[in-house]
Amino acid sequence: MLHYFHSGTRGLAAPVAVAHLDDALTTMTAMAPEHRPEASAVDPLRSAVERYLATAAGTAWMPDVEVPAPPSTAGLREAGVPVDDDAVRKVAERERERRACLRRLVVSDGWAWHGC
């Protein structure tokens, strides 16, 4: 049902929020095991995003888009969080179709990607 609603405010738009969440989860997945949250905290969220994408993709207009660039890690690095850009790129590459679907949802809701 969430995918039927459109917000006039980018910060409140569900597709943008889900894309931000998924970028964070993608980055966490790429972190070294000693810095990564427990899978029991991350996996249910990733599954929920997957279900959202499957449902929304079947009901929304889905434009052709390019796969977005990997999530930025600059803010994490500035905050002192150890992050491996190469590992983030590899995870993002493995998640190409998922990330393209997220971008399609953001664009179909009338928003630009802007590094979700």
C-alpha positions as CSV (number, residue, x, y, z in Angstrom):
1,M,0.0,0.0,0.0
2,L,2.9,2.3,0.8
3,H,3.9,2.6,-2.9
4,Y,0.5,4.2,-3.8
5,F,1.2,7.3,-1.8
6,H,3.2,10.3,-3.1
7,S,4.7,13.0,-0.8
8,G,5.3,16.5,-2.1
9,T,8.3,16.6,0.2
10,R,11.4,14.7,-0.8
11,G,12.4,13.9,2.8
12,L,9.0,12.3,3.4
13,A,8.8,10.3,0.1
14,A,8.8,6.6,0.7
15,P,10.9,5.5,-2.3
16,V,13.6,8.0,-1.3
17,A,13.6,6.8,2.3
18,V,13.7,3.2,1.2
19,A,16.6,4.0,-1.1
20,H,18.5,5.7,1.7
21,L,17.8,2.8,4.0
22,D,19.0,0.3,1.4
23,D,22.2,2.3,0.7
24,A,22.9,2.2,4.4
25,L,22.3,-1.5,4.5
26,T,24.5,-2.1,1.5
27,T,27.3,-0.1,3.2
28,M,26.9,-2.1,6.4
29,T,27.0,-5.4,4.5
30,A,30.4,-4.3,3.1
31,M,32.0,-3.5,6.4
32,A,34.6,-5.7,8.1
33,P,32.9,-8.3,10.3
34,E,34.2,-6.8,13.5
35,H,32.4,-3.5,12.6
36,R,29.3,-4.9,10.9
37,P,26.0,-5.1,12.7
38,E,24.7,-8.6,13.5
39,A,23.0,-10.2,10.5
40,S,19.9,-10.6,12.6
41,A,19.6,-6.8,12.6
42,V,20.3,-6.2,8.9
43,D,18.8,-9.2,7.2
44,P,15.1,-8.6,8.1
45,L,15.4,-5.0,6.8
46,R,16.9,-6.2,3.6
47,S,14.1,-8.7,3.2
48,A,11.5,-6.0,3.9
49,V,13.1,-3.8,1.2
50,E,13.1,-6.7,-1.2
51,R,9.4,-7.3,-0.6
52,Y,8.6,-3.6,-1.0
53,L,10.6,-3.6,-4.4
54,A,8.8,-6.7,-5.6
55,T,5.3,-5.3,-4.8
56,A,6.0,-1.7,-6.0
57,A,7.7,-2.9,-9.2
58,G,4.5,-4.7,-10.2
59,T,2.3,-1.7,-9.7
60,A,4.3,1.4,-10.6
61,W,5.4,2.9,-13.9
62,M,9.1,1.9,-14.1
63,P,11.2,4.1,-16.3
64,D,14.5,3.0,-17.8
65,V,17.4,4.2,-15.6
66,E,21.1,3.6,-15.2
67,V,22.3,1.7,-12.2
68,P,23.2,4.3,-9.6
69,A,26.8,4.7,-8.4
70,P,27.8,2.9,-5.2
71,P,26.8,4.7,-2.0
72,S,29.1,7.4,-0.8
73,T,31.2,6.5,2.2
74,A,32.7,10.0,2.8
75,G,30.4,10.8,5.7
76,L,31.3,7.6,7.4
77,R,35.0,8.1,6.9
78,E,34.7,11.7,8.3
79,A,32.9,10.2,11.4
80,G,35.8,7.8,11.9
81,V,33.9,4.7,10.8
82,P,36.2,2.2,9.1
83,V,34.9,1.5,5.6
84,D,36.4,-0.1,2.6
85,D,35.3,1.6,-0.6
86,D,36.3,-1.3,-2.7
87,A,34.2,-3.7,-0.6
88,V,31.2,-1.2,-0.9
89,R,31.7,-1.1,-4.7
90,K,31.7,-4.9,-4.9
91,V,28.5,-5.2,-2.9
92,A,26.8,-2.5,-5.0
93,E,27.9,-4.3,-8.1
94,R,26.5,-7.6,-6.8
95,E,23.2,-5.7,-6.0
96,R,23.0,-4.0,-9.5
97,E,19.4,-5.0,-10.3
98,R,18.2,-4.2,-6.8
99,R,19.8,-0.7,-6.9
100,A,18.4,-0.1,-10.4
101,C,14.9,-1.0,-9.2
102,L,15.3,1.4,-6.3
103,R,16.3,4.2,-8.6
104,R,13.3,3.4,-10.9
105,L,11.0,3.7,-7.9
106,V,12.6,7.0,-6.9
107,V,12.3,8.4,-10.4
108,S,8.8,7.1,-11.0
109,D,7.8,9.0,-7.8
110,G,9.0,12.2,-9.4
111,W,12.3,12.5,-7.6
112,A,15.9,12.6,-8.8
113,W,18.3,10.1,-7.3
114,H,20.8,12.6,-5.9
115,G,22.9,9.9,-4.3
116,C,20.2,8.3,-2.3
